[in-house]
Amino acid sequence: MPSRVPSLRMLRSFFTDGSLDSLGTSEDARSKRHSTSDLSDVPFSAVRKEGWLHCKQILTKKGKAEDREDMLAWIKVIRENSKAEGEDPGFASQALINKKLNDYRKVSPAGAKPDSSPKGSRGLGIRAEFLKQTGTSVPRSPRQDAAVAKDESSSQKAPWGINIMKKNKKSGPRAFGVRLEDCQPAPDNKNVPLIVEACCKVVEDRGLEYMGIYRVPGNNAVVSSLQEQLNKGATEINLQDERWQDLNVISSLLKSFFRKLPEPLFTDDKYNDFIEANRIEDASERMRTLRKLIRDLPGHYYETLKFLVGHLKTIADHSEKNKMEPRNLALVFGPTLVRTSEDNMTDMVTHMPDRYKIVETLIQHSDWFFSDKEDKGEK
């Protein structure tokens, strides 16, 4: 390397004060023999031979870059000459690049025409290109680091096809607040909701002799938790879950299901007919009319009512232990089952005795109402 290549100390002086005063007089004399036009196309080999600062002083008397390309070129020369002297090129990374950027901004005209290169390359910025030239990584904020880490981790995920299959996997229908025909069906009876069958099974297995079953409410938080889980579309119910061990919670869950039905079990269009039938004075006529109305219910409503009344009949058969006679069960289920979707206070008050009586009658004569036996009068 020629001896007139500036030392590392001179490089620091150049980038610190932006002038050439600290350089030797021999360099000043050499620069007078040339003009800017003479060195407009100076190759890097000539720079290495003549000395980088010599050529640099010729190009700009103030020692500052004229344009973006000039600046990038000299950054490369600085790096190569620094390596040639055996110095660590890292010293020119942050402080020197910032200084060079300031010098470049000072000499750049305010109304300069922007670079005509594509937006993608301009988006990198001059600073990023300098850092690339000097081998220094672009500093990132913690938020940018997190974004990069997220991109790297996402590339390690399973193939896109598998992810799409998981996202498109259909869940089961909701359990609460939907019509009976839209509920997840029970395995043994497609017209009875799964939730109804599960609750009745739990009560019959463990609560036939439980005093006050269906009359004592369960913990609201646990009931809500089970409702939320079932509304996510569970196709199976784990009866071993500890939440299914509390009989009061399960009995409240069953009552909540019928209370939240958008179309009540006795249906809106037949509600008034049931109330009028219950007020028929002739007992035999009353029973036949109620039976006909029940048989006219839609399939899901008839089958669910049949299943539920059979369950309540089983509970009533153990009333000596659980103290839940047909009358007591009717007081609990009457307002929930026999209602309209838009129940008003007037109907609740005036029709309450009818609601009780209808459910009590169904429990007492469940076998006849849901069988093909001949008509009979009320006992």
Legacy VTK file of the C-alpha trace (Angstrom):
# vtk DataFile Version 3.0
C-alpha trace
ASCII
DATASET POLYDATA
POINTS 379 float
0.000 0.000 0.000
1.476 3.454 -0.952
2.776 5.485 1.950
0.555 8.454 1.146
-2.588 6.584 2.083
-3.888 8.523 5.138
-3.487 7.017 8.531
-6.299 5.985 10.826
-5.810 9.203 12.862
-6.310 11.275 9.728
-9.482 9.398 8.898
-10.881 10.179 12.330
-9.938 13.844 11.900
-11.688 14.014 8.540
-14.966 12.579 9.884
-14.793 14.565 13.130
-14.418 18.153 11.868
-15.334 17.692 8.208
-12.247 19.564 6.991
-8.808 18.817 5.567
-6.754 21.132 7.778
-5.175 18.295 9.682
-3.626 16.723 6.596
-0.075 17.286 5.406
0.922 20.059 2.979
2.076 17.537 0.451
-1.520 16.413 -0.023
-2.580 20.074 -0.585
0.044 20.540 -3.233
-0.885 17.350 -5.010
-4.567 18.348 -5.196
-3.753 21.603 -7.031
-2.536 19.692 -10.086
-6.006 18.402 -10.885
-9.571 19.557 -11.298
-12.866 17.894 -10.426
-13.550 17.087 -14.056
-10.217 15.319 -14.378
-11.229 12.751 -11.764
-14.877 12.304 -12.535
-14.318 8.658 -13.437
-11.480 7.721 -11.098
-11.522 3.943 -10.527
-10.962 2.415 -7.137
-7.592 1.013 -8.269
-6.361 4.566 -8.827
-7.651 5.519 -5.420
-5.590 2.772 -3.835
-2.521 3.808 -5.808
-2.702 7.589 -5.354
-4.219 7.629 -1.921
-7.895 7.885 -1.125
-7.705 11.312 0.502
-5.806 12.749 -2.429
-8.625 11.796 -4.801
-11.214 12.785 -2.329
-9.782 16.291 -1.963
-9.775 16.701 -5.705
-13.469 15.778 -5.988
-14.630 18.137 -3.252
-12.516 20.946 -1.870
-14.506 20.926 1.352
-14.009 17.216 1.874
-17.762 16.390 1.653
-19.659 14.078 -0.667
-21.369 15.611 -3.624
-24.112 13.021 -4.006
-25.371 9.734 -2.681
-23.361 7.492 -5.022
-20.162 9.378 -4.217
-20.687 8.955 -0.534
-21.384 5.213 -0.855
-18.259 4.730 -2.945
-16.034 6.458 -0.430
-17.442 4.503 2.449
-16.313 1.391 0.622
-12.834 2.858 0.111
-12.616 3.792 3.793
-13.443 0.255 4.738
-10.870 -1.296 2.402
-8.073 1.085 3.420
-8.813 0.557 7.064
-8.395 -3.191 6.572
-5.191 -2.610 4.642
-3.640 -0.848 7.639
-4.623 -3.731 9.884
-7.055 -1.591 11.831
-10.453 -2.670 13.050
-13.024 -1.410 10.497
-15.693 -1.322 13.167
-14.655 2.154 14.307
-16.284 3.637 11.192
-19.683 2.114 11.926
-22.053 4.279 13.910
-20.348 7.624 14.755
-18.618 8.020 11.385
-21.687 7.078 9.397
-23.796 9.561 11.336
-21.202 12.243 10.671
-21.104 11.417 6.983
-24.886 11.554 6.797
-24.846 15.032 8.353
-22.269 16.201 5.832
-24.316 14.760 3.001
-27.468 16.551 4.165
-25.587 19.877 4.368
-24.386 19.767 0.781
-27.601 18.258 -0.680
-29.885 20.971 -2.162
-33.238 21.404 -0.395
-35.251 20.907 -3.527
-33.229 18.035 -4.935
-35.067 15.606 -7.115
-35.695 12.328 -5.309
-34.000 9.152 -6.385
-35.750 7.573 -9.355
-35.074 4.060 -8.113
-38.026 1.876 -7.128
-39.737 2.599 -3.819
-38.661 -0.756 -2.453
-34.937 0.118 -2.658
-35.470 3.714 -1.420
-37.358 2.319 1.514
-34.090 0.949 2.889
-32.786 4.459 3.449
-29.279 5.832 2.979
-28.295 4.895 6.502
-29.231 1.273 5.946
-27.195 1.130 2.742
-24.164 2.627 4.521
-24.413 0.039 7.237
-24.644 -2.648 4.606
-21.505 -1.310 2.887
-19.529 -1.252 6.147
-20.748 -4.645 7.274
-22.635 -3.213 10.252
-26.099 -4.533 11.074
-29.027 -2.130 11.107
-30.087 -1.454 14.706
-33.664 -2.485 15.462
-36.110 -1.463 18.129
-37.466 -4.081 20.581
-40.763 -4.049 18.682
-38.973 -4.824 15.399
-37.003 -7.613 17.082
-40.253 -9.129 18.346
-41.766 -8.929 14.865
-38.745 -10.675 13.334
-38.869 -13.384 15.994
-42.557 -13.878 15.267
-41.905 -14.244 11.531
-39.146 -16.794 12.183
-41.325 -18.820 14.522
-44.262 -18.769 12.106
-42.061 -20.265 9.388
-41.519 -23.312 11.610
-45.219 -24.084 11.963
-46.960 -26.998 10.326
-47.670 -26.868 6.567
-50.432 -24.477 5.544
-52.698 -27.286 4.434
-52.831 -28.780 7.924
-53.545 -25.400 9.489
-56.415 -24.785 7.100
-57.885 -28.178 7.907
-57.808 -27.338 11.597
-59.436 -23.952 11.085
-62.143 -25.350 8.872
-62.981 -28.155 11.276
-66.650 -27.822 12.096
-67.743 -27.769 15.701
-71.007 -29.210 16.932
-74.142 -27.085 17.227
-74.785 -24.933 20.255
-76.809 -26.307 23.161
-78.473 -23.256 24.705
-80.620 -20.580 23.115
-81.298 -22.515 19.895
-84.342 -24.350 18.614
-84.741 -28.010 19.522
-84.155 -29.164 15.962
-80.817 -27.306 15.909
-79.437 -28.897 19.102
-76.855 -31.662 19.229
-79.006 -34.844 19.225
-78.725 -37.673 21.699
-77.136 -40.897 20.394
-80.198 -43.047 21.097
-82.896 -40.572 20.042
-82.172 -38.080 17.286
-85.204 -35.982 18.243
-84.040 -35.446 21.845
-81.187 -32.991 22.588
-78.009 -34.495 23.997
-77.993 -32.072 26.928
-81.494 -33.188 27.991
-80.570 -36.853 27.918
-77.304 -36.265 29.816
-78.907 -34.231 32.609
-81.765 -36.688 33.079
-79.328 -39.621 33.185
-77.211 -37.981 35.899
-80.267 -37.224 38.041
-81.732 -40.705 37.650
-78.394 -42.389 38.378
-77.604 -40.436 41.547
-80.527 -38.230 42.538
-83.730 -40.232 42.689
-83.666 -40.100 46.478
-82.066 -36.674 46.737
-84.398 -34.487 48.785
-85.662 -31.421 46.931
-84.206 -32.372 43.563
-85.027 -29.677 40.950
-86.249 -27.378 43.708
-82.848 -26.453 45.171
-80.827 -24.261 42.736
-77.206 -24.981 41.874
-74.183 -22.689 41.886
-74.732 -20.053 39.193
-71.033 -19.778 38.298
-70.691 -23.509 37.679
-73.954 -23.621 35.729
-72.729 -20.764 33.526
-69.390 -22.527 33.026
-71.112 -25.666 31.787
-73.391 -23.649 29.517
-70.385 -21.914 27.952
-68.600 -25.214 27.379
-71.656 -26.839 25.792
-72.284 -23.806 23.603
-68.843 -24.260 22.026
-70.287 -27.232 20.183
-69.261 -30.191 22.313
-70.310 -33.385 20.554
-69.732 -35.487 23.658
-70.268 -34.840 27.355
-67.804 -36.077 29.939
-69.992 -37.056 32.869
-66.852 -37.693 34.936
-66.087 -33.967 34.982
-66.380 -32.765 38.588
-68.848 -30.085 37.504
-71.259 -32.880 36.578
-71.105 -34.353 40.072
-73.270 -31.683 41.737
-76.924 -32.697 41.363
-78.206 -29.180 42.014
-75.993 -27.832 39.221
-77.251 -30.461 36.774
-80.911 -29.932 37.680
-80.459 -26.165 37.244
-78.729 -26.760 33.915
-81.730 -28.724 32.627
-84.201 -26.048 33.732
-82.011 -23.366 32.147
-82.037 -25.251 28.846
-85.835 -25.206 28.589
-86.027 -21.647 29.852
-83.677 -20.446 27.091
-85.475 -22.195 24.216
-86.451 -19.543 21.650
-89.475 -21.699 20.753
-91.018 -23.087 23.986
-91.689 -26.775 24.313
-95.452 -26.314 23.901
-94.800 -23.913 20.948
-96.118 -20.399 20.532
-98.896 -21.230 18.091
-100.444 -23.855 20.406
-99.995 -22.047 23.709
-103.485 -20.523 23.839
-105.014 -23.851 22.748
-103.403 -25.614 25.709
-104.662 -22.945 28.124
-108.215 -23.213 26.766
-108.104 -27.038 26.799
-107.071 -27.048 30.447
-110.155 -24.966 31.308
-112.626 -27.445 29.776
-114.973 -28.485 32.581
-115.645 -32.015 31.338
-112.728 -34.132 32.546
-112.816 -36.660 29.685
-113.021 -33.935 27.055
-110.251 -32.050 28.733
-107.956 -35.087 28.631
-108.727 -35.928 24.995
-108.162 -32.340 23.894
-104.823 -32.097 25.692
-103.743 -35.407 24.207
-104.641 -34.304 20.686
-102.702 -31.056 21.095
-99.662 -32.989 22.311
-99.821 -35.364 19.346
-99.933 -32.376 16.993
-96.642 -30.974 18.256
-93.692 -31.062 15.804
-91.526 -34.187 15.967
-88.643 -32.777 18.042
-91.043 -31.106 20.484
-93.229 -34.177 20.932
-90.279 -36.540 21.468
-88.527 -34.173 23.872
-91.712 -33.593 25.872
-92.308 -37.351 26.025
-88.749 -37.973 27.239
-88.883 -35.206 29.866
-92.308 -36.163 31.241
-91.169 -39.787 31.536
-88.161 -38.589 33.521
-90.320 -36.441 35.833
-92.624 -39.429 36.351
-89.611 -41.447 37.505
-88.683 -38.678 39.967
-92.248 -38.531 41.275
-92.277 -42.293 41.808
-89.560 -41.764 44.470
-91.351 -38.875 46.169
-91.292 -40.662 49.530
-87.540 -40.029 49.601
-87.071 -36.902 47.511
-90.321 -35.173 48.516
-91.014 -34.161 44.896
-94.583 -35.214 44.103
-96.130 -34.374 40.694
-97.529 -31.165 42.176
-94.125 -29.982 43.380
-92.478 -30.837 40.068
-95.259 -28.953 38.259
-94.561 -25.844 40.351
-90.945 -25.979 39.200
-91.406 -26.869 35.507
-94.822 -25.374 34.712
-93.684 -21.754 34.139
-90.609 -22.976 32.232
-92.336 -25.375 29.842
-95.772 -23.845 29.280
-95.063 -20.299 28.111
-94.665 -18.115 25.043
-91.416 -16.854 23.577
-92.458 -13.307 24.499
-93.979 -14.006 27.892
-95.631 -10.961 29.457
-96.597 -10.262 33.032
-100.334 -10.474 32.355
-100.092 -14.015 30.971
-97.763 -15.080 33.756
-100.281 -13.979 36.382
-103.529 -15.068 34.749
-102.242 -18.346 33.272
-100.019 -19.540 36.107
-102.593 -22.000 37.579
-103.166 -23.454 34.105
-99.443 -23.961 33.586
-99.113 -25.846 36.837
-102.157 -28.002 36.138
-101.101 -28.963 32.601
-97.660 -30.226 33.709
-99.086 -32.003 36.745
-101.654 -33.792 34.562
-98.985 -34.917 32.101
-96.852 -36.395 34.903
-99.777 -38.186 36.501
-100.944 -39.768 33.209
-97.726 -39.869 31.208
-98.223 -43.443 29.982
-101.613 -42.647 28.483
-100.702 -39.304 26.912
-97.771 -40.796 25.041
-99.201 -44.218 24.157
-101.760 -45.601 21.705
-104.263 -46.666 24.367
-107.923 -45.760 24.063
-109.193 -42.455 25.362
-109.907 -42.261 29.007
-111.155 -39.727 31.506
-109.080 -37.922 34.078
-108.573 -39.822 37.283
LINES 1 380
379 0 1 2 3 4 5 6 7 8 9 10 11 12 13 14 15 16 17 18 19 20 21 22 23 24 25 26 27 28 29 30 31 32 33 34 35 36 37 38 39 40 41 42 43 44 45 46 47 48 49 50 51 52 53 54 55 56 57 58 59 60 61 62 63 64 65 66 67 68 69 70 71 72 73 74 75 76 77 78 79 80 81 82 83 84 85 86 87 88 89 90 91 92 93 94 95 96 97 98 99 100 101 102 103 104 105 106 107 108 109 110 111 112 113 114 115 116 117 118 119 120 121 122 123 124 125 126 127 128 129 130 131 132 133 134 135 136 137 138 139 140 141 142 143 144 145 146 147 148 149 150 151 152 153 154 155 156 157 158 159 160 161 162 163 164 165 166 167 168 169 170 171 172 173 174 175 176 177 178 179 180 181 182 183 184 185 186 187 188 189 190 191 192 193 194 195 196 197 198 199 200 201 202 203 204 205 206 207 208 209 210 211 212 213 214 215 216 217 218 219 220 221 222 223 224 225 226 227 228 229 230 231 232 233 234 235 236 237 238 239 240 241 242 243 244 245 246 247 248 249 250 251 252 253 254 255 256 257 258 259 260 261 262 263 264 265 266 267 268 269 270 271 272 273 274 275 276 277 278 279 280 281 282 283 284 285 286 287 288 289 290 291 292 293 294 295 296 297 298 299 300 301 302 303 304 305 306 307 308 309 310 311 312 313 314 315 316 317 318 319 320 321 322 323 324 325 326 327 328 329 330 331 332 333 334 335 336 337 338 339 340 341 342 343 344 345 346 347 348 349 350 351 352 353 354 355 356 357 358 359 360 361 362 363 364 365 366 367 368 369 370 371 372 373 374 375 376 377 378
